[in-house]
Amino acid sequence: MCEAQGFCESLAPDVFELGDEDVVQIADGEVAPDREIDVRAAVDQCPKAALRLID
């Protein structure tokens, strides 16, 4: 579903990165507590709703 618009990468570049094929790559591991607000904003602002949070 990703269309590589880059909203997620602009909000949390340490978690999201657009790969070579214009598909978002997501960092492995848990999100640091101080980055959670930015990651949630990236998920909420994804124009294709391609991102989900898993608790």
CHARMM-style PDB file with segment names, atoms N, HN, CA, C and O in Angstrom:
ATOM      1  N   MET     1       0.803  -1.196   0.000  1.00  0.00      PROA
ATOM      2  CA  MET     1       0.000   0.000   0.000  1.00  0.00      PROA
ATOM      3  C   MET     1       0.857   1.276   0.000  1.00  0.00      PROA
ATOM      4  O   MET     1       0.375   2.352  -0.354  1.00  0.00      PROA
ATOM      5  N   CYS     2       2.107   1.149   0.393  1.00  0.00      PROA
ATOM      6  HN  CYS     2       2.498   0.275   0.681  1.00  0.00      PROA
ATOM      7  CA  CYS     2       2.987   2.319   0.488  1.00  0.00      PROA
ATOM      8  C   CYS     2       3.186   2.943  -0.891  1.00  0.00      PROA
ATOM      9  O   CYS     2       3.441   2.250  -1.876  1.00  0.00      PROA
ATOM     10  N   GLU     3       3.062   4.258  -0.933  1.00  0.00      PROA
ATOM     11  HN  GLU     3       2.854   4.820  -0.132  1.00  0.00      PROA
ATOM     12  CA  GLU     3       3.301   4.996  -2.173  1.00  0.00      PROA
ATOM     13  C   GLU     3       4.545   5.877  -2.081  1.00  0.00      PROA
ATOM     14  O   GLU     3       4.770   6.727  -2.943  1.00  0.00      PROA
ATOM     15  N   ALA     4       5.344   5.677  -1.047  1.00  0.00      PROA
ATOM     16  HN  ALA     4       5.161   4.986  -0.347  1.00  0.00      PROA
ATOM     17  CA  ALA     4       6.629   6.363  -0.874  1.00  0.00      PROA
ATOM     18  C   ALA     4       6.510   7.885  -0.896  1.00  0.00      PROA
ATOM     19  O   ALA     4       7.320   8.566  -1.526  1.00  0.00      PROA
ATOM     20  N   GLN     5       5.512   8.408  -0.216  1.00  0.00      PROA
ATOM     21  HN  GLN     5       4.854   7.855   0.295  1.00  0.00      PROA
ATOM     22  CA  GLN     5       5.360   9.850  -0.165  1.00  0.00      PROA
ATOM     23  C   GLN     5       6.284  10.477   0.870  1.00  0.00      PROA
ATOM     24  O   GLN     5       6.534  11.681   0.819  1.00  0.00      PROA
ATOM     25  N   GLY     6       6.794   9.688   1.805  1.00  0.00      PROA
ATOM     26  HN  GLY     6       6.592   8.709   1.847  1.00  0.00      PROA
ATOM     27  CA  GLY     6       7.832  10.144   2.713  1.00  0.00      PROA
ATOM     28  C   GLY     6       7.391  10.867   3.965  1.00  0.00      PROA
ATOM     29  O   GLY     6       8.236  11.387   4.694  1.00  0.00      PROA
ATOM     30  N   PHE     7       6.084  10.921   4.246  1.00  0.00      PROA
ATOM     31  HN  PHE     7       5.398  10.499   3.654  1.00  0.00      PROA
ATOM     32  CA  PHE     7       5.638  11.584   5.470  1.00  0.00      PROA
ATOM     33  C   PHE     7       6.250  10.916   6.696  1.00  0.00      PROA
ATOM     34  O   PHE     7       6.727  11.598   7.602  1.00  0.00      PROA
ATOM     35  N   CYS     8       6.240   9.598   6.728  1.00  0.00      PROA
ATOM     36  HN  CYS     8       5.852   9.043   5.991  1.00  0.00      PROA
ATOM     37  CA  CYS     8       6.761   8.876   7.886  1.00  0.00      PROA
ATOM     38  C   CYS     8       8.251   9.155   8.078  1.00  0.00      PROA
ATOM     39  O   CYS     8       8.711   9.376   9.198  1.00  0.00      PROA
ATOM     40  N   GLU     9       8.989   9.141   6.986  1.00  0.00      PROA
ATOM     41  HN  GLU     9       8.615   8.961   6.076  1.00  0.00      PROA
ATOM     42  CA  GLU     9      10.427   9.385   7.069  1.00  0.00      PROA
ATOM     43  C   GLU     9      10.725  10.812   7.532  1.00  0.00      PROA
ATOM     44  O   GLU     9      11.688  11.035   8.267  1.00  0.00      PROA
ATOM     45  N   SER    10       9.922  11.763   7.116  1.00  0.00      PROA
ATOM     46  HN  SER    10       9.140  11.582   6.519  1.00  0.00      PROA
ATOM     47  CA  SER    10      10.162  13.144   7.525  1.00  0.00      PROA
ATOM     48  C   SER    10       9.866  13.355   9.008  1.00  0.00      PROA
ATOM     49  O   SER    10      10.469  14.221   9.641  1.00  0.00      PROA
ATOM     50  N   LEU    11       8.945  12.575   9.565  1.00  0.00      PROA
ATOM     51  HN  LEU    11       8.455  11.872   9.050  1.00  0.00      PROA
ATOM     52  CA  LEU    11       8.583  12.712  10.975  1.00  0.00      PROA
ATOM     53  C   LEU    11       9.479  11.888  11.903  1.00  0.00      PROA
ATOM     54  O   LEU    11       9.746  12.301  13.032  1.00  0.00      PROA
ATOM     55  N   ALA    12       9.936  10.747  11.443  1.00  0.00      PROA
ATOM     56  HN  ALA    12       9.719  10.411  10.526  1.00  0.00      PROA
ATOM     57  CA  ALA    12      10.750   9.857  12.279  1.00  0.00      PROA
ATOM     58  C   ALA    12      11.807   9.156  11.425  1.00  0.00      PROA
ATOM     59  O   ALA    12      11.718   7.950  11.197  1.00  0.00      PROA
ATOM     60  N   PRO    13      12.810   9.907  10.951  1.00  0.00      PROA
ATOM     61  CA  PRO    13      13.802   9.327  10.041  1.00  0.00      PROA
ATOM     62  C   PRO    13      14.669   8.234  10.667  1.00  0.00      PROA
ATOM     63  O   PRO    13      15.294   7.451   9.951  1.00  0.00      PROA
ATOM     64  N   ASP    14      14.709   8.180  11.993  1.00  0.00      PROA
ATOM     65  HN  ASP    14      14.202   8.816  12.575  1.00  0.00      PROA
ATOM     66  CA  ASP    14      15.460   7.114  12.654  1.00  0.00      PROA
ATOM     67  C   ASP    14      14.678   5.806  12.705  1.00  0.00      PROA
ATOM     68  O   ASP    14      15.237   4.763  13.046  1.00  0.00      PROA
ATOM     69  N   VAL    15      13.405   5.851  12.372  1.00  0.00      PROA
ATOM     70  HN  VAL    15      12.951   6.698  12.095  1.00  0.00      PROA
ATOM     71  CA  VAL    15      12.549   4.656  12.384  1.00  0.00      PROA
ATOM     72  C   VAL    15      12.140   4.249  10.970  1.00  0.00      PROA
ATOM     73  O   VAL    15      12.103   3.061  10.650  1.00  0.00      PROA
ATOM     74  N   PHE    16      11.834   5.227  10.132  1.00  0.00      PROA
ATOM     75  HN  PHE    16      11.863   6.192  10.392  1.00  0.00      PROA
ATOM     76  CA  PHE    16      11.364   4.957   8.768  1.00  0.00      PROA
ATOM     77  C   PHE    16      12.378   5.466   7.750  1.00  0.00      PROA
ATOM     78  O   PHE    16      12.975   6.529   7.922  1.00  0.00      PROA
ATOM     79  N   GLU    17      12.560   4.685   6.682  1.00  0.00      PROA
ATOM     80  HN  GLU    17      12.075   3.822   6.542  1.00  0.00      PROA
ATOM     81  CA  GLU    17      13.465   5.098   5.604  1.00  0.00      PROA
ATOM     82  C   GLU    17      12.922   4.575   4.284  1.00  0.00      PROA
ATOM     83  O   GLU    17      12.524   3.414   4.186  1.00  0.00      PROA
ATOM     84  N   LEU    18      12.907   5.425   3.277  1.00  0.00      PROA
ATOM     85  HN  LEU    18      13.231   6.368   3.357  1.00  0.00      PROA
ATOM     86  CA  LEU    18      12.484   4.972   1.953  1.00  0.00      PROA
ATOM     87  C   LEU    18      13.625   4.197   1.321  1.00  0.00      PROA
ATOM     88  O   LEU    18      14.735   4.708   1.181  1.00  0.00      PROA
ATOM     89  N   GLY    19      13.343   2.967   0.943  1.00  0.00      PROA
ATOM     90  HN  GLY    19      12.441   2.551   1.057  1.00  0.00      PROA
ATOM     91  CA  GLY    19      14.354   2.105   0.360  1.00  0.00      PROA
ATOM     92  C   GLY    19      14.566   2.392  -1.113  1.00  0.00      PROA
ATOM     93  O   GLY    19      13.965   3.305  -1.679  1.00  0.00      PROA
ATOM     94  N   ASP    20      15.431   1.596  -1.724  1.00  0.00      PROA
ATOM     95  HN  ASP    20      15.919   0.854  -1.264  1.00  0.00      PROA
ATOM     96  CA  ASP    20      15.786   1.766  -3.128  1.00  0.00      PROA
ATOM     97  C   ASP    20      14.587   1.646  -4.066  1.00  0.00      PROA
ATOM     98  O   ASP    20      14.552   2.297  -5.110  1.00  0.00      PROA
ATOM     99  N   GLU    21      13.625   0.835  -3.712  1.00  0.00      PROA
ATOM    100  HN  GLU    21      13.653   0.306  -2.864  1.00  0.00      PROA
ATOM    101  CA  GLU    21      12.459   0.620  -4.569  1.00  0.00      PROA
ATOM    102  C   GLU    21      11.277   1.479  -4.136  1.00  0.00      PROA
ATOM    103  O   GLU    21      10.128   1.155  -4.436  1.00  0.00      PROA
ATOM    104  N   ASP    22      11.559   2.584  -3.424  1.00  0.00      PROA
ATOM    105  HN  ASP    22      12.492   2.847  -3.180  1.00  0.00      PROA
ATOM    106  CA  ASP    22      10.520   3.492  -2.934  1.00  0.00      PROA
ATOM    107  C   ASP    22       9.465   2.791  -2.082  1.00  0.00      PROA
ATOM    108  O   ASP    22       8.272   3.076  -2.187  1.00  0.00      PROA
ATOM    109  N   VAL    23       9.916   1.888  -1.255  1.00  0.00      PROA
ATOM    110  HN  VAL    23      10.885   1.656  -1.170  1.00  0.00      PROA
ATOM    111  CA  VAL    23       9.065   1.238  -0.273  1.00  0.00      PROA
ATOM    112  C   VAL    23       9.694   1.513   1.082  1.00  0.00      PROA
ATOM    113  O   VAL    23      10.908   1.389   1.248  1.00  0.00      PROA
ATOM    114  N   VAL    24       8.875   1.883   2.040  1.00  0.00      PROA
ATOM    115  HN  VAL    24       7.890   1.984   1.906  1.00  0.00      PROA
ATOM    116  CA  VAL    24       9.394   2.251   3.349  1.00  0.00      PROA
ATOM    117  C   VAL    24       9.987   1.035   4.067  1.00  0.00      PROA
ATOM    118  O   VAL    24       9.408  -0.051   4.074  1.00  0.00      PROA
ATOM    119  N   GLN    25      11.145   1.250   4.663  1.00  0.00      PROA
ATOM    120  HN  GLN    25      11.615   2.132   4.658  1.00  0.00      PROA
ATOM    121  CA  GLN    25      11.803   0.255   5.498  1.00  0.00      PROA
ATOM    122  C   GLN    25      11.625   0.717   6.942  1.00  0.00      PROA
ATOM    123  O   GLN    25      11.775   1.904   7.232  1.00  0.00      PROA
ATOM    124  N   ILE    26      11.312  -0.191   7.837  1.00  0.00      PROA
ATOM    125  HN  ILE    26      11.190  -1.155   7.601  1.00  0.00      PROA
ATOM    126  CA  ILE    26      11.068   0.143   9.232  1.00  0.00      PROA
ATOM    127  C   ILE    26      12.162  -0.490  10.081  1.00  0.00      PROA
ATOM    128  O   ILE    26      12.482  -1.668   9.925  1.00  0.00      PROA
ATOM    129  N   ALA    27      12.731   0.309  10.982  1.00  0.00      PROA
ATOM    130  HN  ALA    27      12.471   1.266  11.109  1.00  0.00      PROA
ATOM    131  CA  ALA    27      13.794  -0.169  11.854  1.00  0.00      PROA
ATOM    132  C   ALA    27      13.281  -1.307  12.733  1.00  0.00      PROA
ATOM    133  O   ALA    27      12.123  -1.312  13.153  1.00  0.00      PROA
ATOM    134  N   ASP    28      14.154  -2.264  13.001  1.00  0.00      PROA
ATOM    135  HN  ASP    28      15.094  -2.260  12.661  1.00  0.00      PROA
ATOM    136  CA  ASP    28      13.814  -3.381  13.885  1.00  0.00      PROA
ATOM    137  C   ASP    28      13.830  -2.930  15.336  1.00  0.00      PROA
ATOM    138  O   ASP    28      14.507  -1.967  15.694  1.00  0.00      PROA
ATOM    139  N   GLY    29      13.092  -3.625  16.146  1.00  0.00      PROA
ATOM    140  HN  GLY    29      12.543  -4.408  15.854  1.00  0.00      PROA
ATOM    141  CA  GLY    29      13.117  -3.379  17.580  1.00  0.00      PROA
ATOM    142  C   GLY    29      11.991  -2.472  18.042  1.00  0.00      PROA
ATOM    143  O   GLY    29      11.153  -2.022  17.262  1.00  0.00      PROA
ATOM    144  N   GLU    30      12.009  -2.228  19.331  1.00  0.00      PROA
ATOM    145  HN  GLU    30      12.690  -2.594  19.965  1.00  0.00      PROA
ATOM    146  CA  GLU    30      10.981  -1.391  19.933  1.00  0.00      PROA
ATOM    147  C   GLU    30      11.293   0.078  19.713  1.00  0.00      PROA
ATOM    148  O   GLU    30      12.450   0.471  19.559  1.00  0.00      PROA
ATOM    149  N   VAL    31      10.251   0.871  19.701  1.00  0.00      PROA
ATOM    150  HN  VAL    31       9.312   0.552  19.826  1.00  0.00      PROA
ATOM    151  CA  VAL    31      10.394   2.317  19.560  1.00  0.00      PROA
ATOM    152  C   VAL    31      10.747   2.900  20.926  1.00  0.00      PROA
ATOM    153  O   VAL    31      10.097   2.598  21.926  1.00  0.00      PROA
ATOM    154  N   ALA    32      11.766   3.724  20.957  1.00  0.00      PROA
ATOM    155  HN  ALA    32      12.294   3.969  20.144  1.00  0.00      PROA
ATOM    156  CA  ALA    32      12.159   4.373  22.205  1.00  0.00      PROA
ATOM    157  C   ALA    32      11.016   5.267  22.693  1.00  0.00      PROA
ATOM    158  O   ALA    32      10.341   5.899  21.882  1.00  0.00      PROA
ATOM    159  N   PRO    33      10.796   5.325  23.997  1.00  0.00      PROA
ATOM    160  CA  PRO    33       9.693   6.134  24.530  1.00  0.00      PROA
ATOM    161  C   PRO    33       9.714   7.588  24.057  1.00  0.00      PROA
ATOM    162  O   PRO    33       8.657   8.181  23.837  1.00  0.00      PROA
ATOM    163  N   ASP    34      10.894   8.161  23.902  1.00  0.00      PROA
ATOM    164  HN  ASP    34      11.752   7.679  24.081  1.00  0.00      PROA
ATOM    165  CA  ASP    34      10.973   9.560  23.470  1.00  0.00      PROA
ATOM    166  C   ASP    34      10.683   9.745  21.989  1.00  0.00      PROA
ATOM    167  O   ASP    34      10.583  10.881  21.526  1.00  0.00      PROA
ATOM    168  N   ARG    35      10.547   8.667  21.236  1.00  0.00      PROA
ATOM    169  HN  ARG    35      10.628   7.744  21.612  1.00  0.00      PROA
ATOM    170  CA  ARG    35      10.243   8.734  19.802  1.00  0.00      PROA
ATOM    171  C   ARG    35       8.799   8.332  19.510  1.00  0.00      PROA
ATOM    172  O   ARG    35       8.345   8.441  18.371  1.00  0.00      PROA
ATOM    173  N   GLU    36       8.083   7.872  20.519  1.00  0.00      PROA
ATOM    174  HN  GLU    36       8.452   7.783  21.444  1.00  0.00      PROA
ATOM    175  CA  GLU    36       6.740   7.340  20.306  1.00  0.00      PROA
ATOM    176  C   GLU    36       5.784   8.379  19.721  1.00  0.00      PROA
ATOM    177  O   GLU    36       4.987   8.038  18.848  1.00  0.00      PROA
ATOM    178  N   ILE    37       5.834   9.604  20.160  1.00  0.00      PROA
ATOM    179  HN  ILE    37       6.481   9.882  20.869  1.00  0.00      PROA
ATOM    180  CA  ILE    37       4.934  10.640  19.645  1.00  0.00      PROA
ATOM    181  C   ILE    37       5.140  10.832  18.144  1.00  0.00      PROA
ATOM    182  O   ILE    37       4.170  10.940  17.394  1.00  0.00      PROA
ATOM    183  N   ASP    38       6.396  10.874  17.704  1.00  0.00      PROA
ATOM    184  HN  ASP    38       7.184  10.785  18.314  1.00  0.00      PROA
ATOM    185  CA  ASP    38       6.677  11.069  16.278  1.00  0.00      PROA
ATOM    186  C   ASP    38       6.253   9.860  15.456  1.00  0.00      PROA
ATOM    187  O   ASP    38       5.736  10.011  14.349  1.00  0.00      PROA
ATOM    188  N   VAL    39       6.467   8.676  15.985  1.00  0.00      PROA
ATOM    189  HN  VAL    39       6.887   8.554  16.884  1.00  0.00      PROA
ATOM    190  CA  VAL    39       6.075   7.462  15.262  1.00  0.00      PROA
ATOM    191  C   VAL    39       4.551   7.396  15.147  1.00  0.00      PROA
ATOM    192  O   VAL    39       4.025   7.058  14.087  1.00  0.00      PROA
ATOM    193  N   ARG    40       3.846   7.715  16.222  1.00  0.00      PROA
ATOM    194  HN  ARG    40       4.274   7.990  17.083  1.00  0.00      PROA
ATOM    195  CA  ARG    40       2.380   7.727  16.166  1.00  0.00      PROA
ATOM    196  C   ARG    40       1.880   8.765  15.149  1.00  0.00      PROA
ATOM    197  O   ARG    40       0.916   8.515  14.425  1.00  0.00      PROA
ATOM    198  N   ALA    41       2.530   9.911  15.100  1.00  0.00      PROA
ATOM    199  HN  ALA    41       3.314  10.114  15.688  1.00  0.00      PROA
ATOM    200  CA  ALA    41       2.151  10.945  14.119  1.00  0.00      PROA
ATOM    201  C   ALA    41       2.385  10.430  12.705  1.00  0.00      PROA
ATOM    202  O   ALA    41       1.563  10.666  11.820  1.00  0.00      PROA
ATOM    203  N   ALA    42       3.489   9.734  12.482  1.00  0.00      PROA
ATOM    204  HN  ALA    42       4.157   9.542  13.201  1.00  0.00      PROA
ATOM    205  CA  ALA    42       3.782   9.182  11.156  1.00  0.00      PROA
ATOM    206  C   ALA    42       2.720   8.177  10.736  1.00  0.00      PROA
ATOM    207  O   ALA    42       2.275   8.179   9.588  1.00  0.00      PROA
ATOM    208  N   VAL    43       2.318   7.321  11.663  1.00  0.00      PROA
ATOM    209  HN  VAL    43       2.680   7.319  12.595  1.00  0.00      PROA
ATOM    210  CA  VAL    43       1.277   6.328  11.363  1.00  0.00      PROA
ATOM    211  C   VAL    43      -0.042   7.031  11.062  1.00  0.00      PROA
ATOM    212  O   VAL    43      -0.728   6.693  10.097  1.00  0.00      PROA
ATOM    213  N   ASP    44      -0.390   8.003  11.888  1.00  0.00      PROA
ATOM    214  HN  ASP    44       0.167   8.278  12.672  1.00  0.00      PROA
ATOM    215  CA  ASP    44      -1.656   8.726  11.707  1.00  0.00      PROA
ATOM    216  C   ASP    44      -1.702   9.513  10.398  1.00  0.00      PROA
ATOM    217  O   ASP    44      -2.770   9.664   9.805  1.00  0.00      PROA
ATOM    218  N   GLN    45      -0.555  10.015   9.944  1.00  0.00      PROA
ATOM    219  HN  GLN    45       0.313   9.892  10.426  1.00  0.00      PROA
ATOM    220  CA  GLN    45      -0.523  10.882   8.766  1.00  0.00      PROA
ATOM    221  C   GLN    45      -0.221  10.149   7.461  1.00  0.00      PROA
ATOM    222  O   GLN    45      -0.157  10.772   6.402  1.00  0.00      PROA
ATOM    223  N   CYS    46      -0.038   8.843   7.529  1.00  0.00      PROA
ATOM    224  HN  CYS    46      -0.090   8.336   8.389  1.00  0.00      PROA
ATOM    225  CA  CYS    46       0.217   8.080   6.308  1.00  0.00      PROA
ATOM    226  C   CYS    46      -0.992   8.210   5.379  1.00  0.00      PROA
ATOM    227  O   CYS    46      -2.088   7.783   5.740  1.00  0.00      PROA
ATOM    228  N   PRO    47      -0.812   8.794   4.184  1.00  0.00      PROA
ATOM    229  CA  PRO    47      -1.951   9.031   3.292  1.00  0.00      PROA
ATOM    230  C   PRO    47      -2.613   7.750   2.779  1.00  0.00      PROA
ATOM    231  O   PRO    47      -3.772   7.790   2.366  1.00  0.00      PROA
ATOM    232  N   LYS    48      -1.922   6.642   2.797  1.00  0.00      PROA
ATOM    233  HN  LYS    48      -0.981   6.610   3.133  1.00  0.00      PROA
ATOM    234  CA  LYS    48      -2.494   5.374   2.342  1.00  0.00      PROA
ATOM    235  C   LYS    48      -2.868   4.450   3.503  1.00  0.00      PROA
ATOM    236  O   LYS    48      -3.314   3.325   3.280  1.00  0.00      PROA
ATOM    237  N   ALA    49      -2.688   4.921   4.745  1.00  0.00      PROA
ATOM    238  HN  ALA    49      -2.326   5.835   4.926  1.00  0.00      PROA
ATOM    239  CA  ALA    49      -2.960   4.091   5.934  1.00  0.00      PROA
ATOM    240  C   ALA    49      -2.224   2.756   5.846  1.00  0.00      PROA
ATOM    241  O   ALA    49      -2.766   1.705   6.188  1.00  0.00      PROA
ATOM    242  N   ALA    50      -0.980   2.825   5.379  1.00  0.00      PROA
ATOM    243  HN  ALA    50      -0.540   3.679   5.101  1.00  0.00      PROA
ATOM    244  CA  ALA    50      -0.186   1.618   5.185  1.00  0.00      PROA
ATOM    245  C   ALA    50       0.568   1.191   6.436  1.00  0.00      PROA
ATOM    246  O   ALA    50       1.149   0.107   6.468  1.00  0.00      PROA
ATOM    247  N   LEU    51       0.565   2.034   7.469  1.00  0.00      PROA
ATOM    248  HN  LEU    51       0.093   2.915   7.443  1.00  0.00      PROA
ATOM    249  CA  LEU    51       1.312   1.729   8.692  1.00  0.00      PROA
ATOM    250  C   LEU    51       0.360   1.395   9.830  1.00  0.00      PROA
ATOM    251  O   LEU    51      -0.736   1.948   9.920  1.00  0.00      PROA
ATOM    252  N   ARG    52       0.782   0.497  10.686  1.00  0.00      PROA
ATOM    253  HN  ARG    52       1.672   0.047  10.614  1.00  0.00      PROA
ATOM    254  CA  ARG    52      -0.004   0.112  11.867  1.00  0.00      PROA
ATOM    255  C   ARG    52       0.932   0.016  13.062  1.00  0.00      PROA
ATOM    256  O   ARG    52       2.110  -0.311  12.924  1.00  0.00      PROA
ATOM    257  N   LEU    53       0.391   0.305  14.228  1.00  0.00      PROA
ATOM    258  HN  LEU    53      -0.566   0.571  14.340  1.00  0.00      PROA
ATOM    259  CA  LEU    53       1.129   0.107  15.480  1.00  0.00      PROA
ATOM    260  C   LEU    53       0.703  -1.214  16.094  1.00  0.00      PROA
ATOM    261  O   LEU    53      -0.476  -1.565  16.090  1.00  0.00      PROA
ATOM    262  N   ILE    54       1.666  -1.929  16.614  1.00  0.00      PROA
ATOM    263  HN  ILE    54       2.624  -1.643  16.617  1.00  0.00      PROA
ATOM    264  CA  ILE    54       1.401  -3.190  17.306  1.00  0.00      PROA
ATOM    265  C   ILE    54       1.875  -3.001  18.738  1.00  0.00      PROA
ATOM    266  O   ILE    54       3.044  -2.697  18.979  1.00  0.00      PROA
ATOM    267  N   ASP    55       0.982  -3.178  19.667  1.00  0.00      PROA
ATOM    268  HN  ASP    55       0.032  -3.425  19.472  1.00  0.00      PROA
ATOM    269  CA  ASP    55       1.349  -3.033  21.081  1.00  0.00      PROA
ATOM    270  C   ASP    55       1.912  -4.308  21.633  1.00  0.00      PROA
ATOM    271  OT1 ASP    55       2.273  -4.365  22.809  1.00  0.00      PROA
TER     272      ASP     55
END
